[in-house]
Amino acid sequence: MSKEIERRSFLQLGLAAGAAALFARNAGAQTAMSAAKPANAPANAPAAPIKTTKLYDNLWLLQGTGGNMALQSGVDGNLLIDSSFANAVPAILQTVAALGQGAPFALINTHWHPDHTGGNEGLHAAGFTIFAHQKTRERLSVPIEMKLFHRTTTPLPASALPTVTFEHSLRLWRNGDELDLAHFEPAHTDTDISIHFRQANVLHMGDIWFNGMYPFIDEATGGSIGGMIAATDKGLAVADRSTKIIPGHGPLGNKDDLARYGAMLVQVRARVAKLKAAGLSEQDAVAQKPTADLDAVWGKGMMNGDQIVGIAYRTL
C-alpha cells in the first residue's frame, strides 16, 4: 500500500481502538453544487447526515463523520468552525442553508488535521473565508509524516488554505457576539486553537478534548501529553459552570466533564513518568499496563491503553 494519503481522509475518528485501521484513501469527488465541489473527496458514498444541537439563539453544534463542528448565524453572515472531511461538504452546506441566514462569512479551523479541514476547499468555493492559526496554514502546505500511522500526508491546494491567520489570539465581533480565538502552546498539535463565544457562553476546544476517551496526540506536529494537560487547564480557566464545551470528538460537555478528562491525563502522565524514571523502556512500560484501571472508561475510543501509554512515554 502506498504511504501517500490524502489529508481529507486522515482519520475516521470513530469509537473503536486501533487508529491505524481508521485511515482510508481518497478518490473521486462528491458535489453539493457546482460552486462548491470538493476535490478528492472519499469515493465511498456521501458522508453521514449531520446531527444538529441548538446551543444558543443563533449557535448550533454540528456532528457528522469528522470532528465536531459549530455554526453561528445572523445578519453578519454564517460562521463555521471546522469543515470535517471533503465528502461532508454537501451535507454541511445543506445544514447551513436550513439553519443559517445571510451569506457565508468565515470558516475557522481549530487545527490542521483533515477530519477538521478536509472540507476547506469546497466551503471556500461556496464563499467562506478560512481563518486559522498561522501554523495551520504552514502544516497544510507541506507533506507531514505521521509515524504512528506509517503514513505521509499530501499538501492541500491553495484554495483550501487559510487566508486569515494569527499568532497568539484574535477577536471577532459577529452576529451579536464576541468571539475569542486563542492559540494553545503545542498540545494535540502545534496548531490548536479554541473559540469562545462570550455571549452564548460556548467554548469549542477542538481536539484538545476527546470527551470520554483517551486522546490522539500528534507527536509529528508537536503534540505532547504535557501540552494537552496545560491546554486543558487553559480551557478550564475560561469556562464557568454554565459553559457549554464542544470537544473535537465525543458528546457536548461541561466544565466538570473537562476537569475529569484533565485529571485522567494527569494520572496517565504521572504513572508513565514513574516507569520511565525507573529506567523502563517504552515496550516494558506498556507491558506494565499502568492504565489498566482507567481503560474500561477511557479506552473505548480511538486510542487504547497501550497506545496512550506509548504516546505519553515518548512525549514526556
GUFIPA-708813 format. One record per residue (C-alpha): residue number from 1; residue in one letter; x, y, z. Coordinates in Angstrom, 1 decimal. Each point is the difference from the previous one (the first is absolute). Example, Ala and Ser with C-alpha at 12.3 -4.5 7.8 and 13.67 -1.06 7.14 Angstrom:
2
+-----+----+--------+--------+--------+
!   i ! aa !   east !  north !     up !
+-----+----+--------+--------+--------+
!   1 !  a !   12.3 !   -4.5 !    7.8 !
!   2 !  s !    1.4 !    3.4 !   -0.7 !
+-----+----+--------+--------+--------+
***
This chain:
316
+-----+----+--------+--------+--------+
!   i ! aa !   east !  north !     up !
+-----+----+--------+--------+--------+
!   1 !  m !    0.0 !    0.0 !    0.0 !
!   2 !  s !    1.3 !    3.5 !   -0.8 !
!   3 !  k !    1.1 !    2.2 !    2.9 !
!   4 !  e !   -1.6 !    3.0 !   -1.6 !
!   5 !  i !   -3.5 !    0.8 !    1.4 !
!   6 !  e !   -2.2 !    2.9 !   -0.7 !
!   7 !  r !   -0.4 !    2.4 !    2.9 !
!   8 !  r !   -3.8 !   -0.1 !   -0.4 !
!   9 !  s !   -0.2 !   -3.6 !    1.2 !
!  10 !  f !    2.6 !    0.2 !    2.7 !
!  11 !  l !   -2.1 !   -1.6 !    2.7 !
!  12 !  q !   -3.4 !   -1.4 !    0.3 !
!  13 !  l !    0.1 !    0.8 !    3.7 !
!  14 !  g !   -2.6 !   -2.5 !    1.2 !
!  15 !  l !   -0.6 !   -1.9 !    3.2 !
!  16 !  a !    2.2 !   -3.0 !   -0.7 !
!  17 !  a !    3.6 !   -0.3 !    1.1 !
!  18 !  g !    2.8 !   -0.6 !   -2.4 !
!  19 !  a !    0.4 !    3.3 !   -1.8 !
!  20 !  a !    2.1 !   -1.2 !   -2.8 !
!  21 !  a !   -3.0 !   -1.9 !   -1.4 !
!  22 !  l !   -1.9 !    3.2 !   -0.2 !
!  23 !  f !    2.0 !    1.4 !   -3.0 !
!  24 !  a !   -1.7 !   -0.2 !   -3.4 !
!  25 !  r !    1.2 !    1.2 !   -3.4 !
!  26 !  n !   -1.9 !    2.6 !   -2.0 !
!  27 !  a !   -1.0 !    0.0 !   -3.6 !
!  28 !  g !   -2.7 !    1.7 !   -2.0 !
!  29 !  a !   -2.2 !    2.8 !    1.2 !
!  30 !  q !   -3.5 !    0.8 !    1.4 !
!  31 !  t !   -1.8 !    3.1 !   -0.8 !
!  32 !  a !   -2.8 !    2.1 !    1.6 !
!  33 !  m !    0.1 !    2.7 !   -2.6 !
!  34 !  s !    2.4 !    0.8 !   -2.8 !
!  35 !  a !    1.4 !    3.0 !    1.9 !
!  36 !  a !    1.0 !   -2.2 !    3.0 !
!  37 !  k !    1.3 !   -3.2 !   -1.5 !
!  38 !  p !    2.5 !   -1.5 !    2.5 !
!  39 !  a !    2.9 !   -1.6 !   -1.9 !
!  40 !  n !    1.4 !   -3.4 !    1.1 !
!  41 !  a !   -3.0 !   -0.8 !    2.3 !
!  42 !  p !   -0.2 !   -3.6 !    1.1 !
!  43 !  a !   -1.6 !   -2.1 !   -2.7 !
!  44 !  n !   -2.0 !   -2.2 !    2.4 !
!  45 !  a !   -3.4 !    1.7 !   -0.1 !
!  46 !  p !   -1.1 !    3.3 !    1.6 !
!  47 !  a !    0.9 !    0.8 !    3.6 !
!  48 !  a !   -2.3 !   -0.8 !    2.9 !
!  49 !  p !   -2.9 !    2.4 !    0.6 !
!  50 !  i !    0.9 !    2.9 !    2.3 !
!  51 !  k !   -1.7 !    0.1 !    3.5 !
!  52 !  t !   -0.7 !    3.5 !    1.3 !
!  53 !  t !   -0.4 !    1.1 !    3.6 !
!  54 !  k !   -1.0 !    3.6 !    0.8 !
!  55 !  l !    2.3 !    1.5 !    2.5 !
!  56 !  y !   -1.2 !    3.6 !   -0.1 !
!  57 !  d !   -2.4 !    2.2 !   -2.0 !
!  58 !  n !    2.2 !    0.0 !   -3.0 !
!  59 !  l !    2.6 !   -2.7 !    0.7 !
!  60 !  w !   -0.1 !   -3.7 !   -0.6 !
!  61 !  l !    2.3 !   -3.0 !    0.5 !
!  62 !  l !    0.4 !   -2.0 !   -3.2 !
!  63 !  q !    1.0 !   -3.7 !    0.2 !
!  64 !  g !    0.7 !   -2.2 !   -3.0 !
!  65 !  t !    2.8 !   -2.2 !   -1.3 !
!  66 !  g !    3.0 !    2.0 !    1.0 !
!  67 !  g !    0.8 !    2.3 !    2.9 !
!  68 !  n !   -2.8 !    2.0 !    1.8 !
!  69 !  m !   -0.9 !    3.2 !   -1.7 !
!  70 !  a !   -2.0 !    3.1 !    1.0 !
!  71 !  l !   -2.1 !    2.5 !   -1.9 !
!  72 !  q !   -0.8 !    3.6 !    1.0 !
!  73 !  s !   -2.5 !    1.8 !   -2.2 !
!  74 !  g !   -1.3 !    3.5 !   -0.2 !
!  75 !  v !   -0.1 !    3.3 !   -1.9 !
!  76 !  d !    3.8 !    0.1 !   -0.2 !
!  77 !  g !    0.1 !   -3.3 !   -1.8 !
!  78 !  n !    0.5 !   -3.7 !    0.7 !
!  79 !  l !    3.1 !   -1.0 !    2.0 !
!  80 !  l !    1.1 !   -3.7 !    0.1 !
!  81 !  i !    2.5 !   -1.7 !    2.3 !
!  82 !  d !    1.8 !   -2.8 !   -1.8 !
!  83 !  s !   -0.9 !   -1.7 !   -3.3 !
!  84 !  s !    0.1 !   -3.8 !    0.6 !
!  85 !  f !    1.1 !   -2.1 !   -3.0 !
!  86 !  a !   -0.4 !    1.1 !   -3.6 !
!  87 !  n !   -2.9 !   -2.3 !   -0.6 !
!  88 !  a !   -2.0 !    1.7 !    2.8 !
!  89 !  v !   -0.2 !    3.3 !   -1.9 !
!  90 !  p !   -3.4 !   -0.6 !   -1.6 !
!  91 !  a !   -1.5 !   -0.9 !    3.4 !
!  92 !  i !    1.7 !    3.0 !    1.6 !
!  93 !  l !   -1.4 !    2.4 !   -2.6 !
!  94 !  q !   -3.5 !   -1.5 !    0.3 !
!  95 !  t !    0.2 !    0.5 !    3.8 !
!  96 !  v !    1.1 !    3.6 !   -0.4 !
!  97 !  a !   -2.8 !    0.6 !   -2.4 !
!  98 !  a !   -2.5 !   -1.4 !    2.4 !
!  99 !  l !    1.1 !    1.7 !    3.1 !
! 100 !  g !    2.0 !    3.1 !   -1.1 !
! 101 !  q !   -0.8 !    3.3 !   -1.5 !
! 102 !  g !    1.9 !    2.4 !   -2.2 !
! 103 !  a !    3.2 !   -0.7 !   -1.9 !
! 104 !  p !    3.0 !   -2.2 !    0.9 !
! 105 !  f !    2.5 !    1.9 !    2.1 !
! 106 !  a !    2.7 !   -2.0 !    1.8 !
! 107 !  l !    1.2 !   -3.6 !    0.4 !
! 108 !  i !    2.3 !   -0.3 !    3.1 !
! 109 !  n !    2.3 !   -3.0 !    0.1 !
! 110 !  t !    0.8 !   -1.2 !    3.6 !
! 111 !  h !    3.2 !   -1.7 !   -1.3 !
! 112 !  w !    1.4 !   -1.6 !   -3.1 !
! 113 !  h !   -1.3 !   -3.6 !    0.2 !
! 114 !  p !   -2.1 !   -1.0 !   -3.1 !
! 115 !  d !   -3.0 !   -1.1 !    2.0 !
! 116 !  h !   -0.3 !    3.7 !    0.8 !
! 117 !  t !    1.4 !    1.5 !   -3.2 !
! 118 !  g !   -1.0 !   -2.4 !   -2.7 !
! 119 !  g !   -2.9 !    2.1 !   -1.1 !
! 120 !  n !    2.0 !    3.2 !   -0.3 !
! 121 !  e !    0.2 !    0.0 !   -3.8 !
! 122 !  g !   -3.7 !   -0.6 !   -0.5 !
! 123 !  l !   -1.1 !    2.5 !    2.6 !
! 124 !  h !    2.4 !    2.7 !   -1.3 !
! 125 !  a !   -1.5 !   -0.6 !   -3.5 !
! 126 !  a !   -3.4 !    0.6 !    1.6 !
! 127 !  g !    1.1 !    3.4 !    1.3 !
! 128 !  f !    1.6 !   -0.5 !    3.5 !
! 129 !  t !    3.2 !    1.7 !    0.9 !
! 130 !  i !    2.3 !   -2.4 !    2.0 !
! 131 !  f !    1.4 !    1.2 !    3.3 !
! 132 !  a !    2.6 !   -2.0 !    2.0 !
! 133 !  h !    3.2 !    0.2 !    2.0 !
! 134 !  q !    3.0 !    0.8 !   -2.2 !
! 135 !  k !    1.5 !   -3.5 !    0.6 !
! 136 !  t !   -3.2 !   -1.6 !   -1.4 !
! 137 !  r !    0.7 !    1.6 !   -3.4 !
! 138 !  e !    3.6 !   -1.1 !    0.2 !
! 139 !  r !   -0.9 !   -3.6 !    0.9 !
! 140 !  l !   -2.6 !   -0.2 !   -2.7 !
! 141 !  s !    2.5 !    1.2 !   -2.6 !
! 142 !  v !    2.6 !   -2.8 !    0.4 !
! 143 !  p !    0.2 !   -3.8 !    0.2 !
! 144 !  i !    0.0 !   -1.3 !    3.6 !
! 145 !  e !    1.2 !   -3.4 !    1.1 !
! 146 !  m !   -2.4 !   -1.6 !    2.5 !
! 147 !  k !    2.3 !   -2.6 !    1.5 !
! 148 !  l !   -2.6 !   -1.4 !    2.3 !
! 149 !  f !   -2.1 !   -1.0 !   -3.0 !
! 150 !  h !    2.9 !   -0.6 !   -2.5 !
! 151 !  r !   -1.5 !    2.6 !   -2.4 !
! 152 !  t !    1.0 !    3.3 !   -1.6 !
! 153 !  t !   -2.6 !    2.6 !   -0.8 !
! 154 !  t !    0.0 !    2.1 !   -3.2 !
! 155 !  p !   -0.2 !    3.8 !   -0.2 !
! 156 !  l !   -3.4 !    1.6 !   -0.6 !
! 157 !  p !   -0.6 !    2.3 !   -3.0 !
! 158 !  a !    0.2 !    3.8 !    0.6 !
! 159 !  s !   -3.8 !    0.2 !   -0.1 !
! 160 !  a !   -0.3 !   -2.1 !    3.1 !
! 161 !  l !    2.5 !    2.0 !    2.1 !
! 162 !  p !   -0.9 !    2.5 !    2.7 !
! 163 !  t !    0.4 !    3.6 !   -1.3 !
! 164 !  v !   -0.5 !    1.7 !    3.4 !
! 165 !  t !    2.5 !   -1.1 !    2.6 !
! 166 !  f !    1.2 !    1.1 !    3.4 !
! 167 !  e !    2.7 !   -0.9 !    2.4 !
! 168 !  h !   -1.3 !    0.3 !    3.6 !
! 169 !  s !   -3.6 !    1.2 !    0.1 !
! 170 !  l !   -2.7 !    1.6 !   -2.2 !
! 171 !  r !   -3.3 !    1.6 !    1.0 !
! 172 !  l !   -3.0 !    0.1 !   -2.3 !
! 173 !  w !   -3.4 !    1.8 !    0.5 !
! 174 !  r !   -2.6 !   -1.8 !   -2.0 !
! 175 !  n !   -3.8 !   -0.5 !    0.2 !
! 176 !  g !   -0.4 !    1.6 !    3.4 !
! 177 !  d !    2.8 !   -1.9 !    1.7 !
! 178 !  e !    3.7 !    0.5 !    0.8 !
! 179 !  l !    2.3 !   -2.9 !   -1.0 !
! 180 !  d !    3.4 !   -0.6 !    1.5 !
! 181 !  l !    2.3 !   -2.2 !   -2.0 !
! 182 !  a !    3.0 !   -1.1 !    2.0 !
! 183 !  h !    3.0 !   -2.1 !   -0.9 !
! 184 !  f !    1.2 !   -2.8 !    2.3 !
! 185 !  e !    3.6 !   -0.7 !    0.4 !
! 186 !  p !    0.8 !   -3.4 !   -1.7 !
! 187 !  a !   -2.4 !   -2.5 !    1.4 !
! 188 !  h !   -2.0 !   -2.3 !   -2.4 !
! 189 !  t !    2.0 !    1.7 !   -2.7 !
! 190 !  d !    1.9 !    3.3 !   -0.3 !
! 191 !  t !   -3.0 !    1.5 !   -1.9 !
! 192 !  d !   -2.8 !   -0.3 !    2.6 !
! 193 !  i !   -2.4 !    2.9 !    0.8 !
! 194 !  s !   -3.1 !    0.4 !    2.1 !
! 195 !  i !   -3.0 !    2.2 !   -0.9 !
! 196 !  h !   -2.0 !    1.5 !    2.8 !
! 197 !  f !   -3.4 !    1.6 !   -0.7 !
! 198 !  r !   -0.3 !    2.4 !    2.9 !
! 199 !  q !   -3.7 !    0.9 !   -0.2 !
! 200 !  a !   -1.1 !   -3.6 !   -0.7 !
! 201 !  n !    2.5 !   -1.3 !    2.5 !
! 202 !  v !    1.1 !   -2.8 !   -2.3 !
! 203 !  l !    3.6 !   -1.2 !   -0.2 !
! 204 !  h !    1.3 !   -2.1 !   -2.9 !
! 205 !  m !    3.1 !   -1.8 !    1.1 !
! 206 !  g !    0.8 !   -1.9 !   -3.3 !
! 207 !  d !    2.1 !   -3.1 !    0.5 !
! 208 !  i !    1.4 !    1.1 !    3.3 !
! 209 !  w !   -3.0 !   -1.9 !    1.4 !
! 210 !  f !   -1.1 !   -3.4 !   -1.0 !
! 211 !  n !   -3.0 !   -0.3 !    2.3 !
! 212 !  g !   -0.2 !   -3.4 !    1.7 !
! 213 !  m !    3.0 !   -1.5 !   -1.7 !
! 214 !  y !    3.8 !    0.0 !   -0.1 !
! 215 !  p !    1.1 !    2.6 !   -2.5 !
! 216 !  f !    2.1 !   -0.4 !   -3.0 !
! 217 !  i !    3.1 !    2.2 !    0.5 !
! 218 !  d !    1.9 !    0.9 !   -3.2 !
! 219 !  e !    3.7 !   -0.3 !    0.7 !
! 220 !  a !    0.8 !    0.7 !   -3.6 !
! 221 !  t !   -1.2 !    3.6 !    0.3 !
! 222 !  g !    1.1 !    0.9 !    3.5 !
! 223 !  g !   -2.6 !   -1.8 !    2.2 !
! 224 !  s !    0.8 !   -1.2 !    3.5 !
! 225 !  i !   -1.9 !   -1.2 !    3.0 !
! 226 !  g !    1.4 !    2.9 !    2.1 !
! 227 !  g !   -1.3 !    2.4 !   -2.6 !
! 228 !  m !   -3.4 !   -1.6 !    0.0 !
! 229 !  i !   -0.2 !    0.4 !    3.8 !
! 230 !  a !    1.0 !    3.7 !   -0.2 !
! 231 !  a !   -2.5 !    0.7 !   -2.7 !
! 232 !  t !   -2.8 !   -1.8 !    1.9 !
! 233 !  d !    0.8 !    2.2 !    3.0 !
! 234 !  k !   -0.1 !    3.1 !   -2.3 !
! 235 !  g !   -3.5 !   -1.1 !   -1.1 !
! 236 !  l !   -1.1 !   -0.5 !    3.6 !
! 237 !  a !    1.1 !    3.5 !    0.8 !
! 238 !  v !   -2.2 !    1.4 !   -2.7 !
! 239 !  a !   -3.1 !   -2.0 !    0.8 !
! 240 !  d !   -2.5 !    0.4 !    2.9 !
! 241 !  r !   -2.6 !   -2.4 !    1.3 !
! 242 !  s !   -2.5 !    1.1 !   -2.7 !
! 243 !  t !    2.4 !   -0.2 !   -3.0 !
! 244 !  k !   -1.0 !   -2.5 !   -2.7 !
! 245 !  i !    3.3 !   -1.5 !   -1.2 !
! 246 !  i !    0.4 !   -1.6 !   -3.4 !
! 247 !  p !    2.7 !   -2.7 !   -0.3 !
! 248 !  g !    1.7 !   -0.9 !   -3.2 !
! 249 !  h !   -1.5 !   -3.5 !    0.3 !
! 250 !  g !   -2.7 !   -1.3 !    2.3 !
! 251 !  p !   -3.1 !    1.4 !    1.5 !
! 252 !  l !   -0.6 !    3.6 !    1.1 !
! 253 !  g !    1.2 !    0.5 !    3.5 !
! 254 !  n !    0.6 !    2.5 !    2.9 !
! 255 !  k !    2.7 !    1.1 !    2.3 !
! 256 !  d !   -0.3 !   -3.0 !    2.3 !
! 257 !  d !    0.4 !   -2.4 !   -3.0 !
! 258 !  l !    3.1 !    1.9 !   -1.2 !
! 259 !  a !    1.4 !   -0.1 !    3.5 !
! 260 !  r !   -0.4 !   -3.8 !    0.3 !
! 261 !  y !    1.8 !   -0.4 !   -3.4 !
! 262 !  g !    2.8 !    2.3 !    1.2 !
! 263 !  a !    0.4 !   -2.0 !    3.2 !
! 264 !  m !    0.2 !   -3.2 !   -2.0 !
! 265 !  l !    2.8 !    1.5 !   -2.1 !
! 266 !  v !    1.9 !    1.0 !    3.1 !
! 267 !  q !   -0.3 !   -3.6 !    1.4 !
! 268 !  v !    1.3 !   -1.5 !   -3.3 !
! 269 !  r !    2.9 !    2.4 !   -0.1 !
! 270 !  a !    1.0 !   -0.7 !    3.6 !
! 271 !  r !   -0.2 !   -3.7 !   -0.3 !
! 272 !  v !    2.0 !   -0.1 !   -3.2 !
! 273 !  a !    2.5 !    2.5 !    1.2 !
! 274 !  k !    0.7 !   -2.2 !    3.1 !
! 275 !  l !    0.7 !   -3.0 !   -2.2 !
! 276 !  k !    2.2 !    1.9 !   -2.4 !
! 277 !  a !    2.0 !    1.5 !    2.9 !
! 278 !  a !    0.5 !   -3.5 !    1.3 !
! 279 !  g !    1.8 !   -0.8 !   -3.2 !
! 280 !  l !   -2.7 !   -2.1 !   -1.7 !
! 281 !  s !    0.0 !    0.0 !   -3.8 !
! 282 !  e !   -3.1 !    1.1 !   -1.8 !
! 283 !  q !   -0.8 !   -3.6 !   -0.8 !
! 284 !  d !    0.4 !   -1.0 !    3.6 !
! 285 !  a !   -2.0 !    2.9 !    1.2 !
! 286 !  v !   -2.9 !   -0.9 !   -2.2 !
! 287 !  a !    0.2 !   -3.6 !    1.2 !
! 288 !  q !   -0.5 !    1.2 !    3.5 !
! 289 !  k !   -3.5 !    1.1 !   -0.9 !
! 290 !  p !    0.1 !    3.2 !    2.1 !
! 291 !  t !   -3.5 !    1.1 !   -1.2 !
! 292 !  a !   -1.7 !   -3.4 !    0.6 !
! 293 !  d !   -2.5 !    1.5 !    2.5 !
! 294 !  l !   -0.8 !    2.9 !   -2.4 !
! 295 !  d !   -0.4 !   -1.9 !   -3.2 !
! 296 !  a !   -3.6 !   -1.1 !    0.6 !
! 297 !  v !   -1.1 !    3.6 !    0.0 !
! 298 !  w !    2.5 !    1.8 !   -2.2 !
! 299 !  g !    1.2 !   -2.7 !   -2.4 !
! 300 !  k !   -3.1 !   -0.5 !   -2.0 !
! 301 !  g !    0.7 !    2.7 !   -2.6 !
! 302 !  m !    2.7 !    0.5 !   -2.6 !
! 303 !  m !    3.0 !   -0.8 !    2.3 !
! 304 !  n !    0.3 !   -3.0 !    2.3 !
! 305 !  g !    2.0 !   -0.1 !    3.2 !
! 306 !  d !    3.2 !   -1.3 !   -1.6 !
! 307 !  q !   -0.1 !    2.7 !   -2.6 !
! 308 !  i !   -0.4 !    2.9 !    2.5 !
! 309 !  v !    2.8 !   -1.4 !    2.2 !
! 310 !  g !    2.3 !   -0.1 !   -3.0 !
! 311 !  i !   -0.8 !    3.5 !   -1.0 !
! 312 !  a !    0.4 !    1.3 !    3.5 !
! 313 !  y !    3.3 !   -1.8 !    0.3 !
! 314 !  r !    1.4 !    1.5 !   -3.2 !
! 315 !  t !   -1.2 !    3.5 !    0.7 !
! 316 !  l !    1.0 !    0.4 !    3.6 !
+-----+----+--------+--------+--------+
***
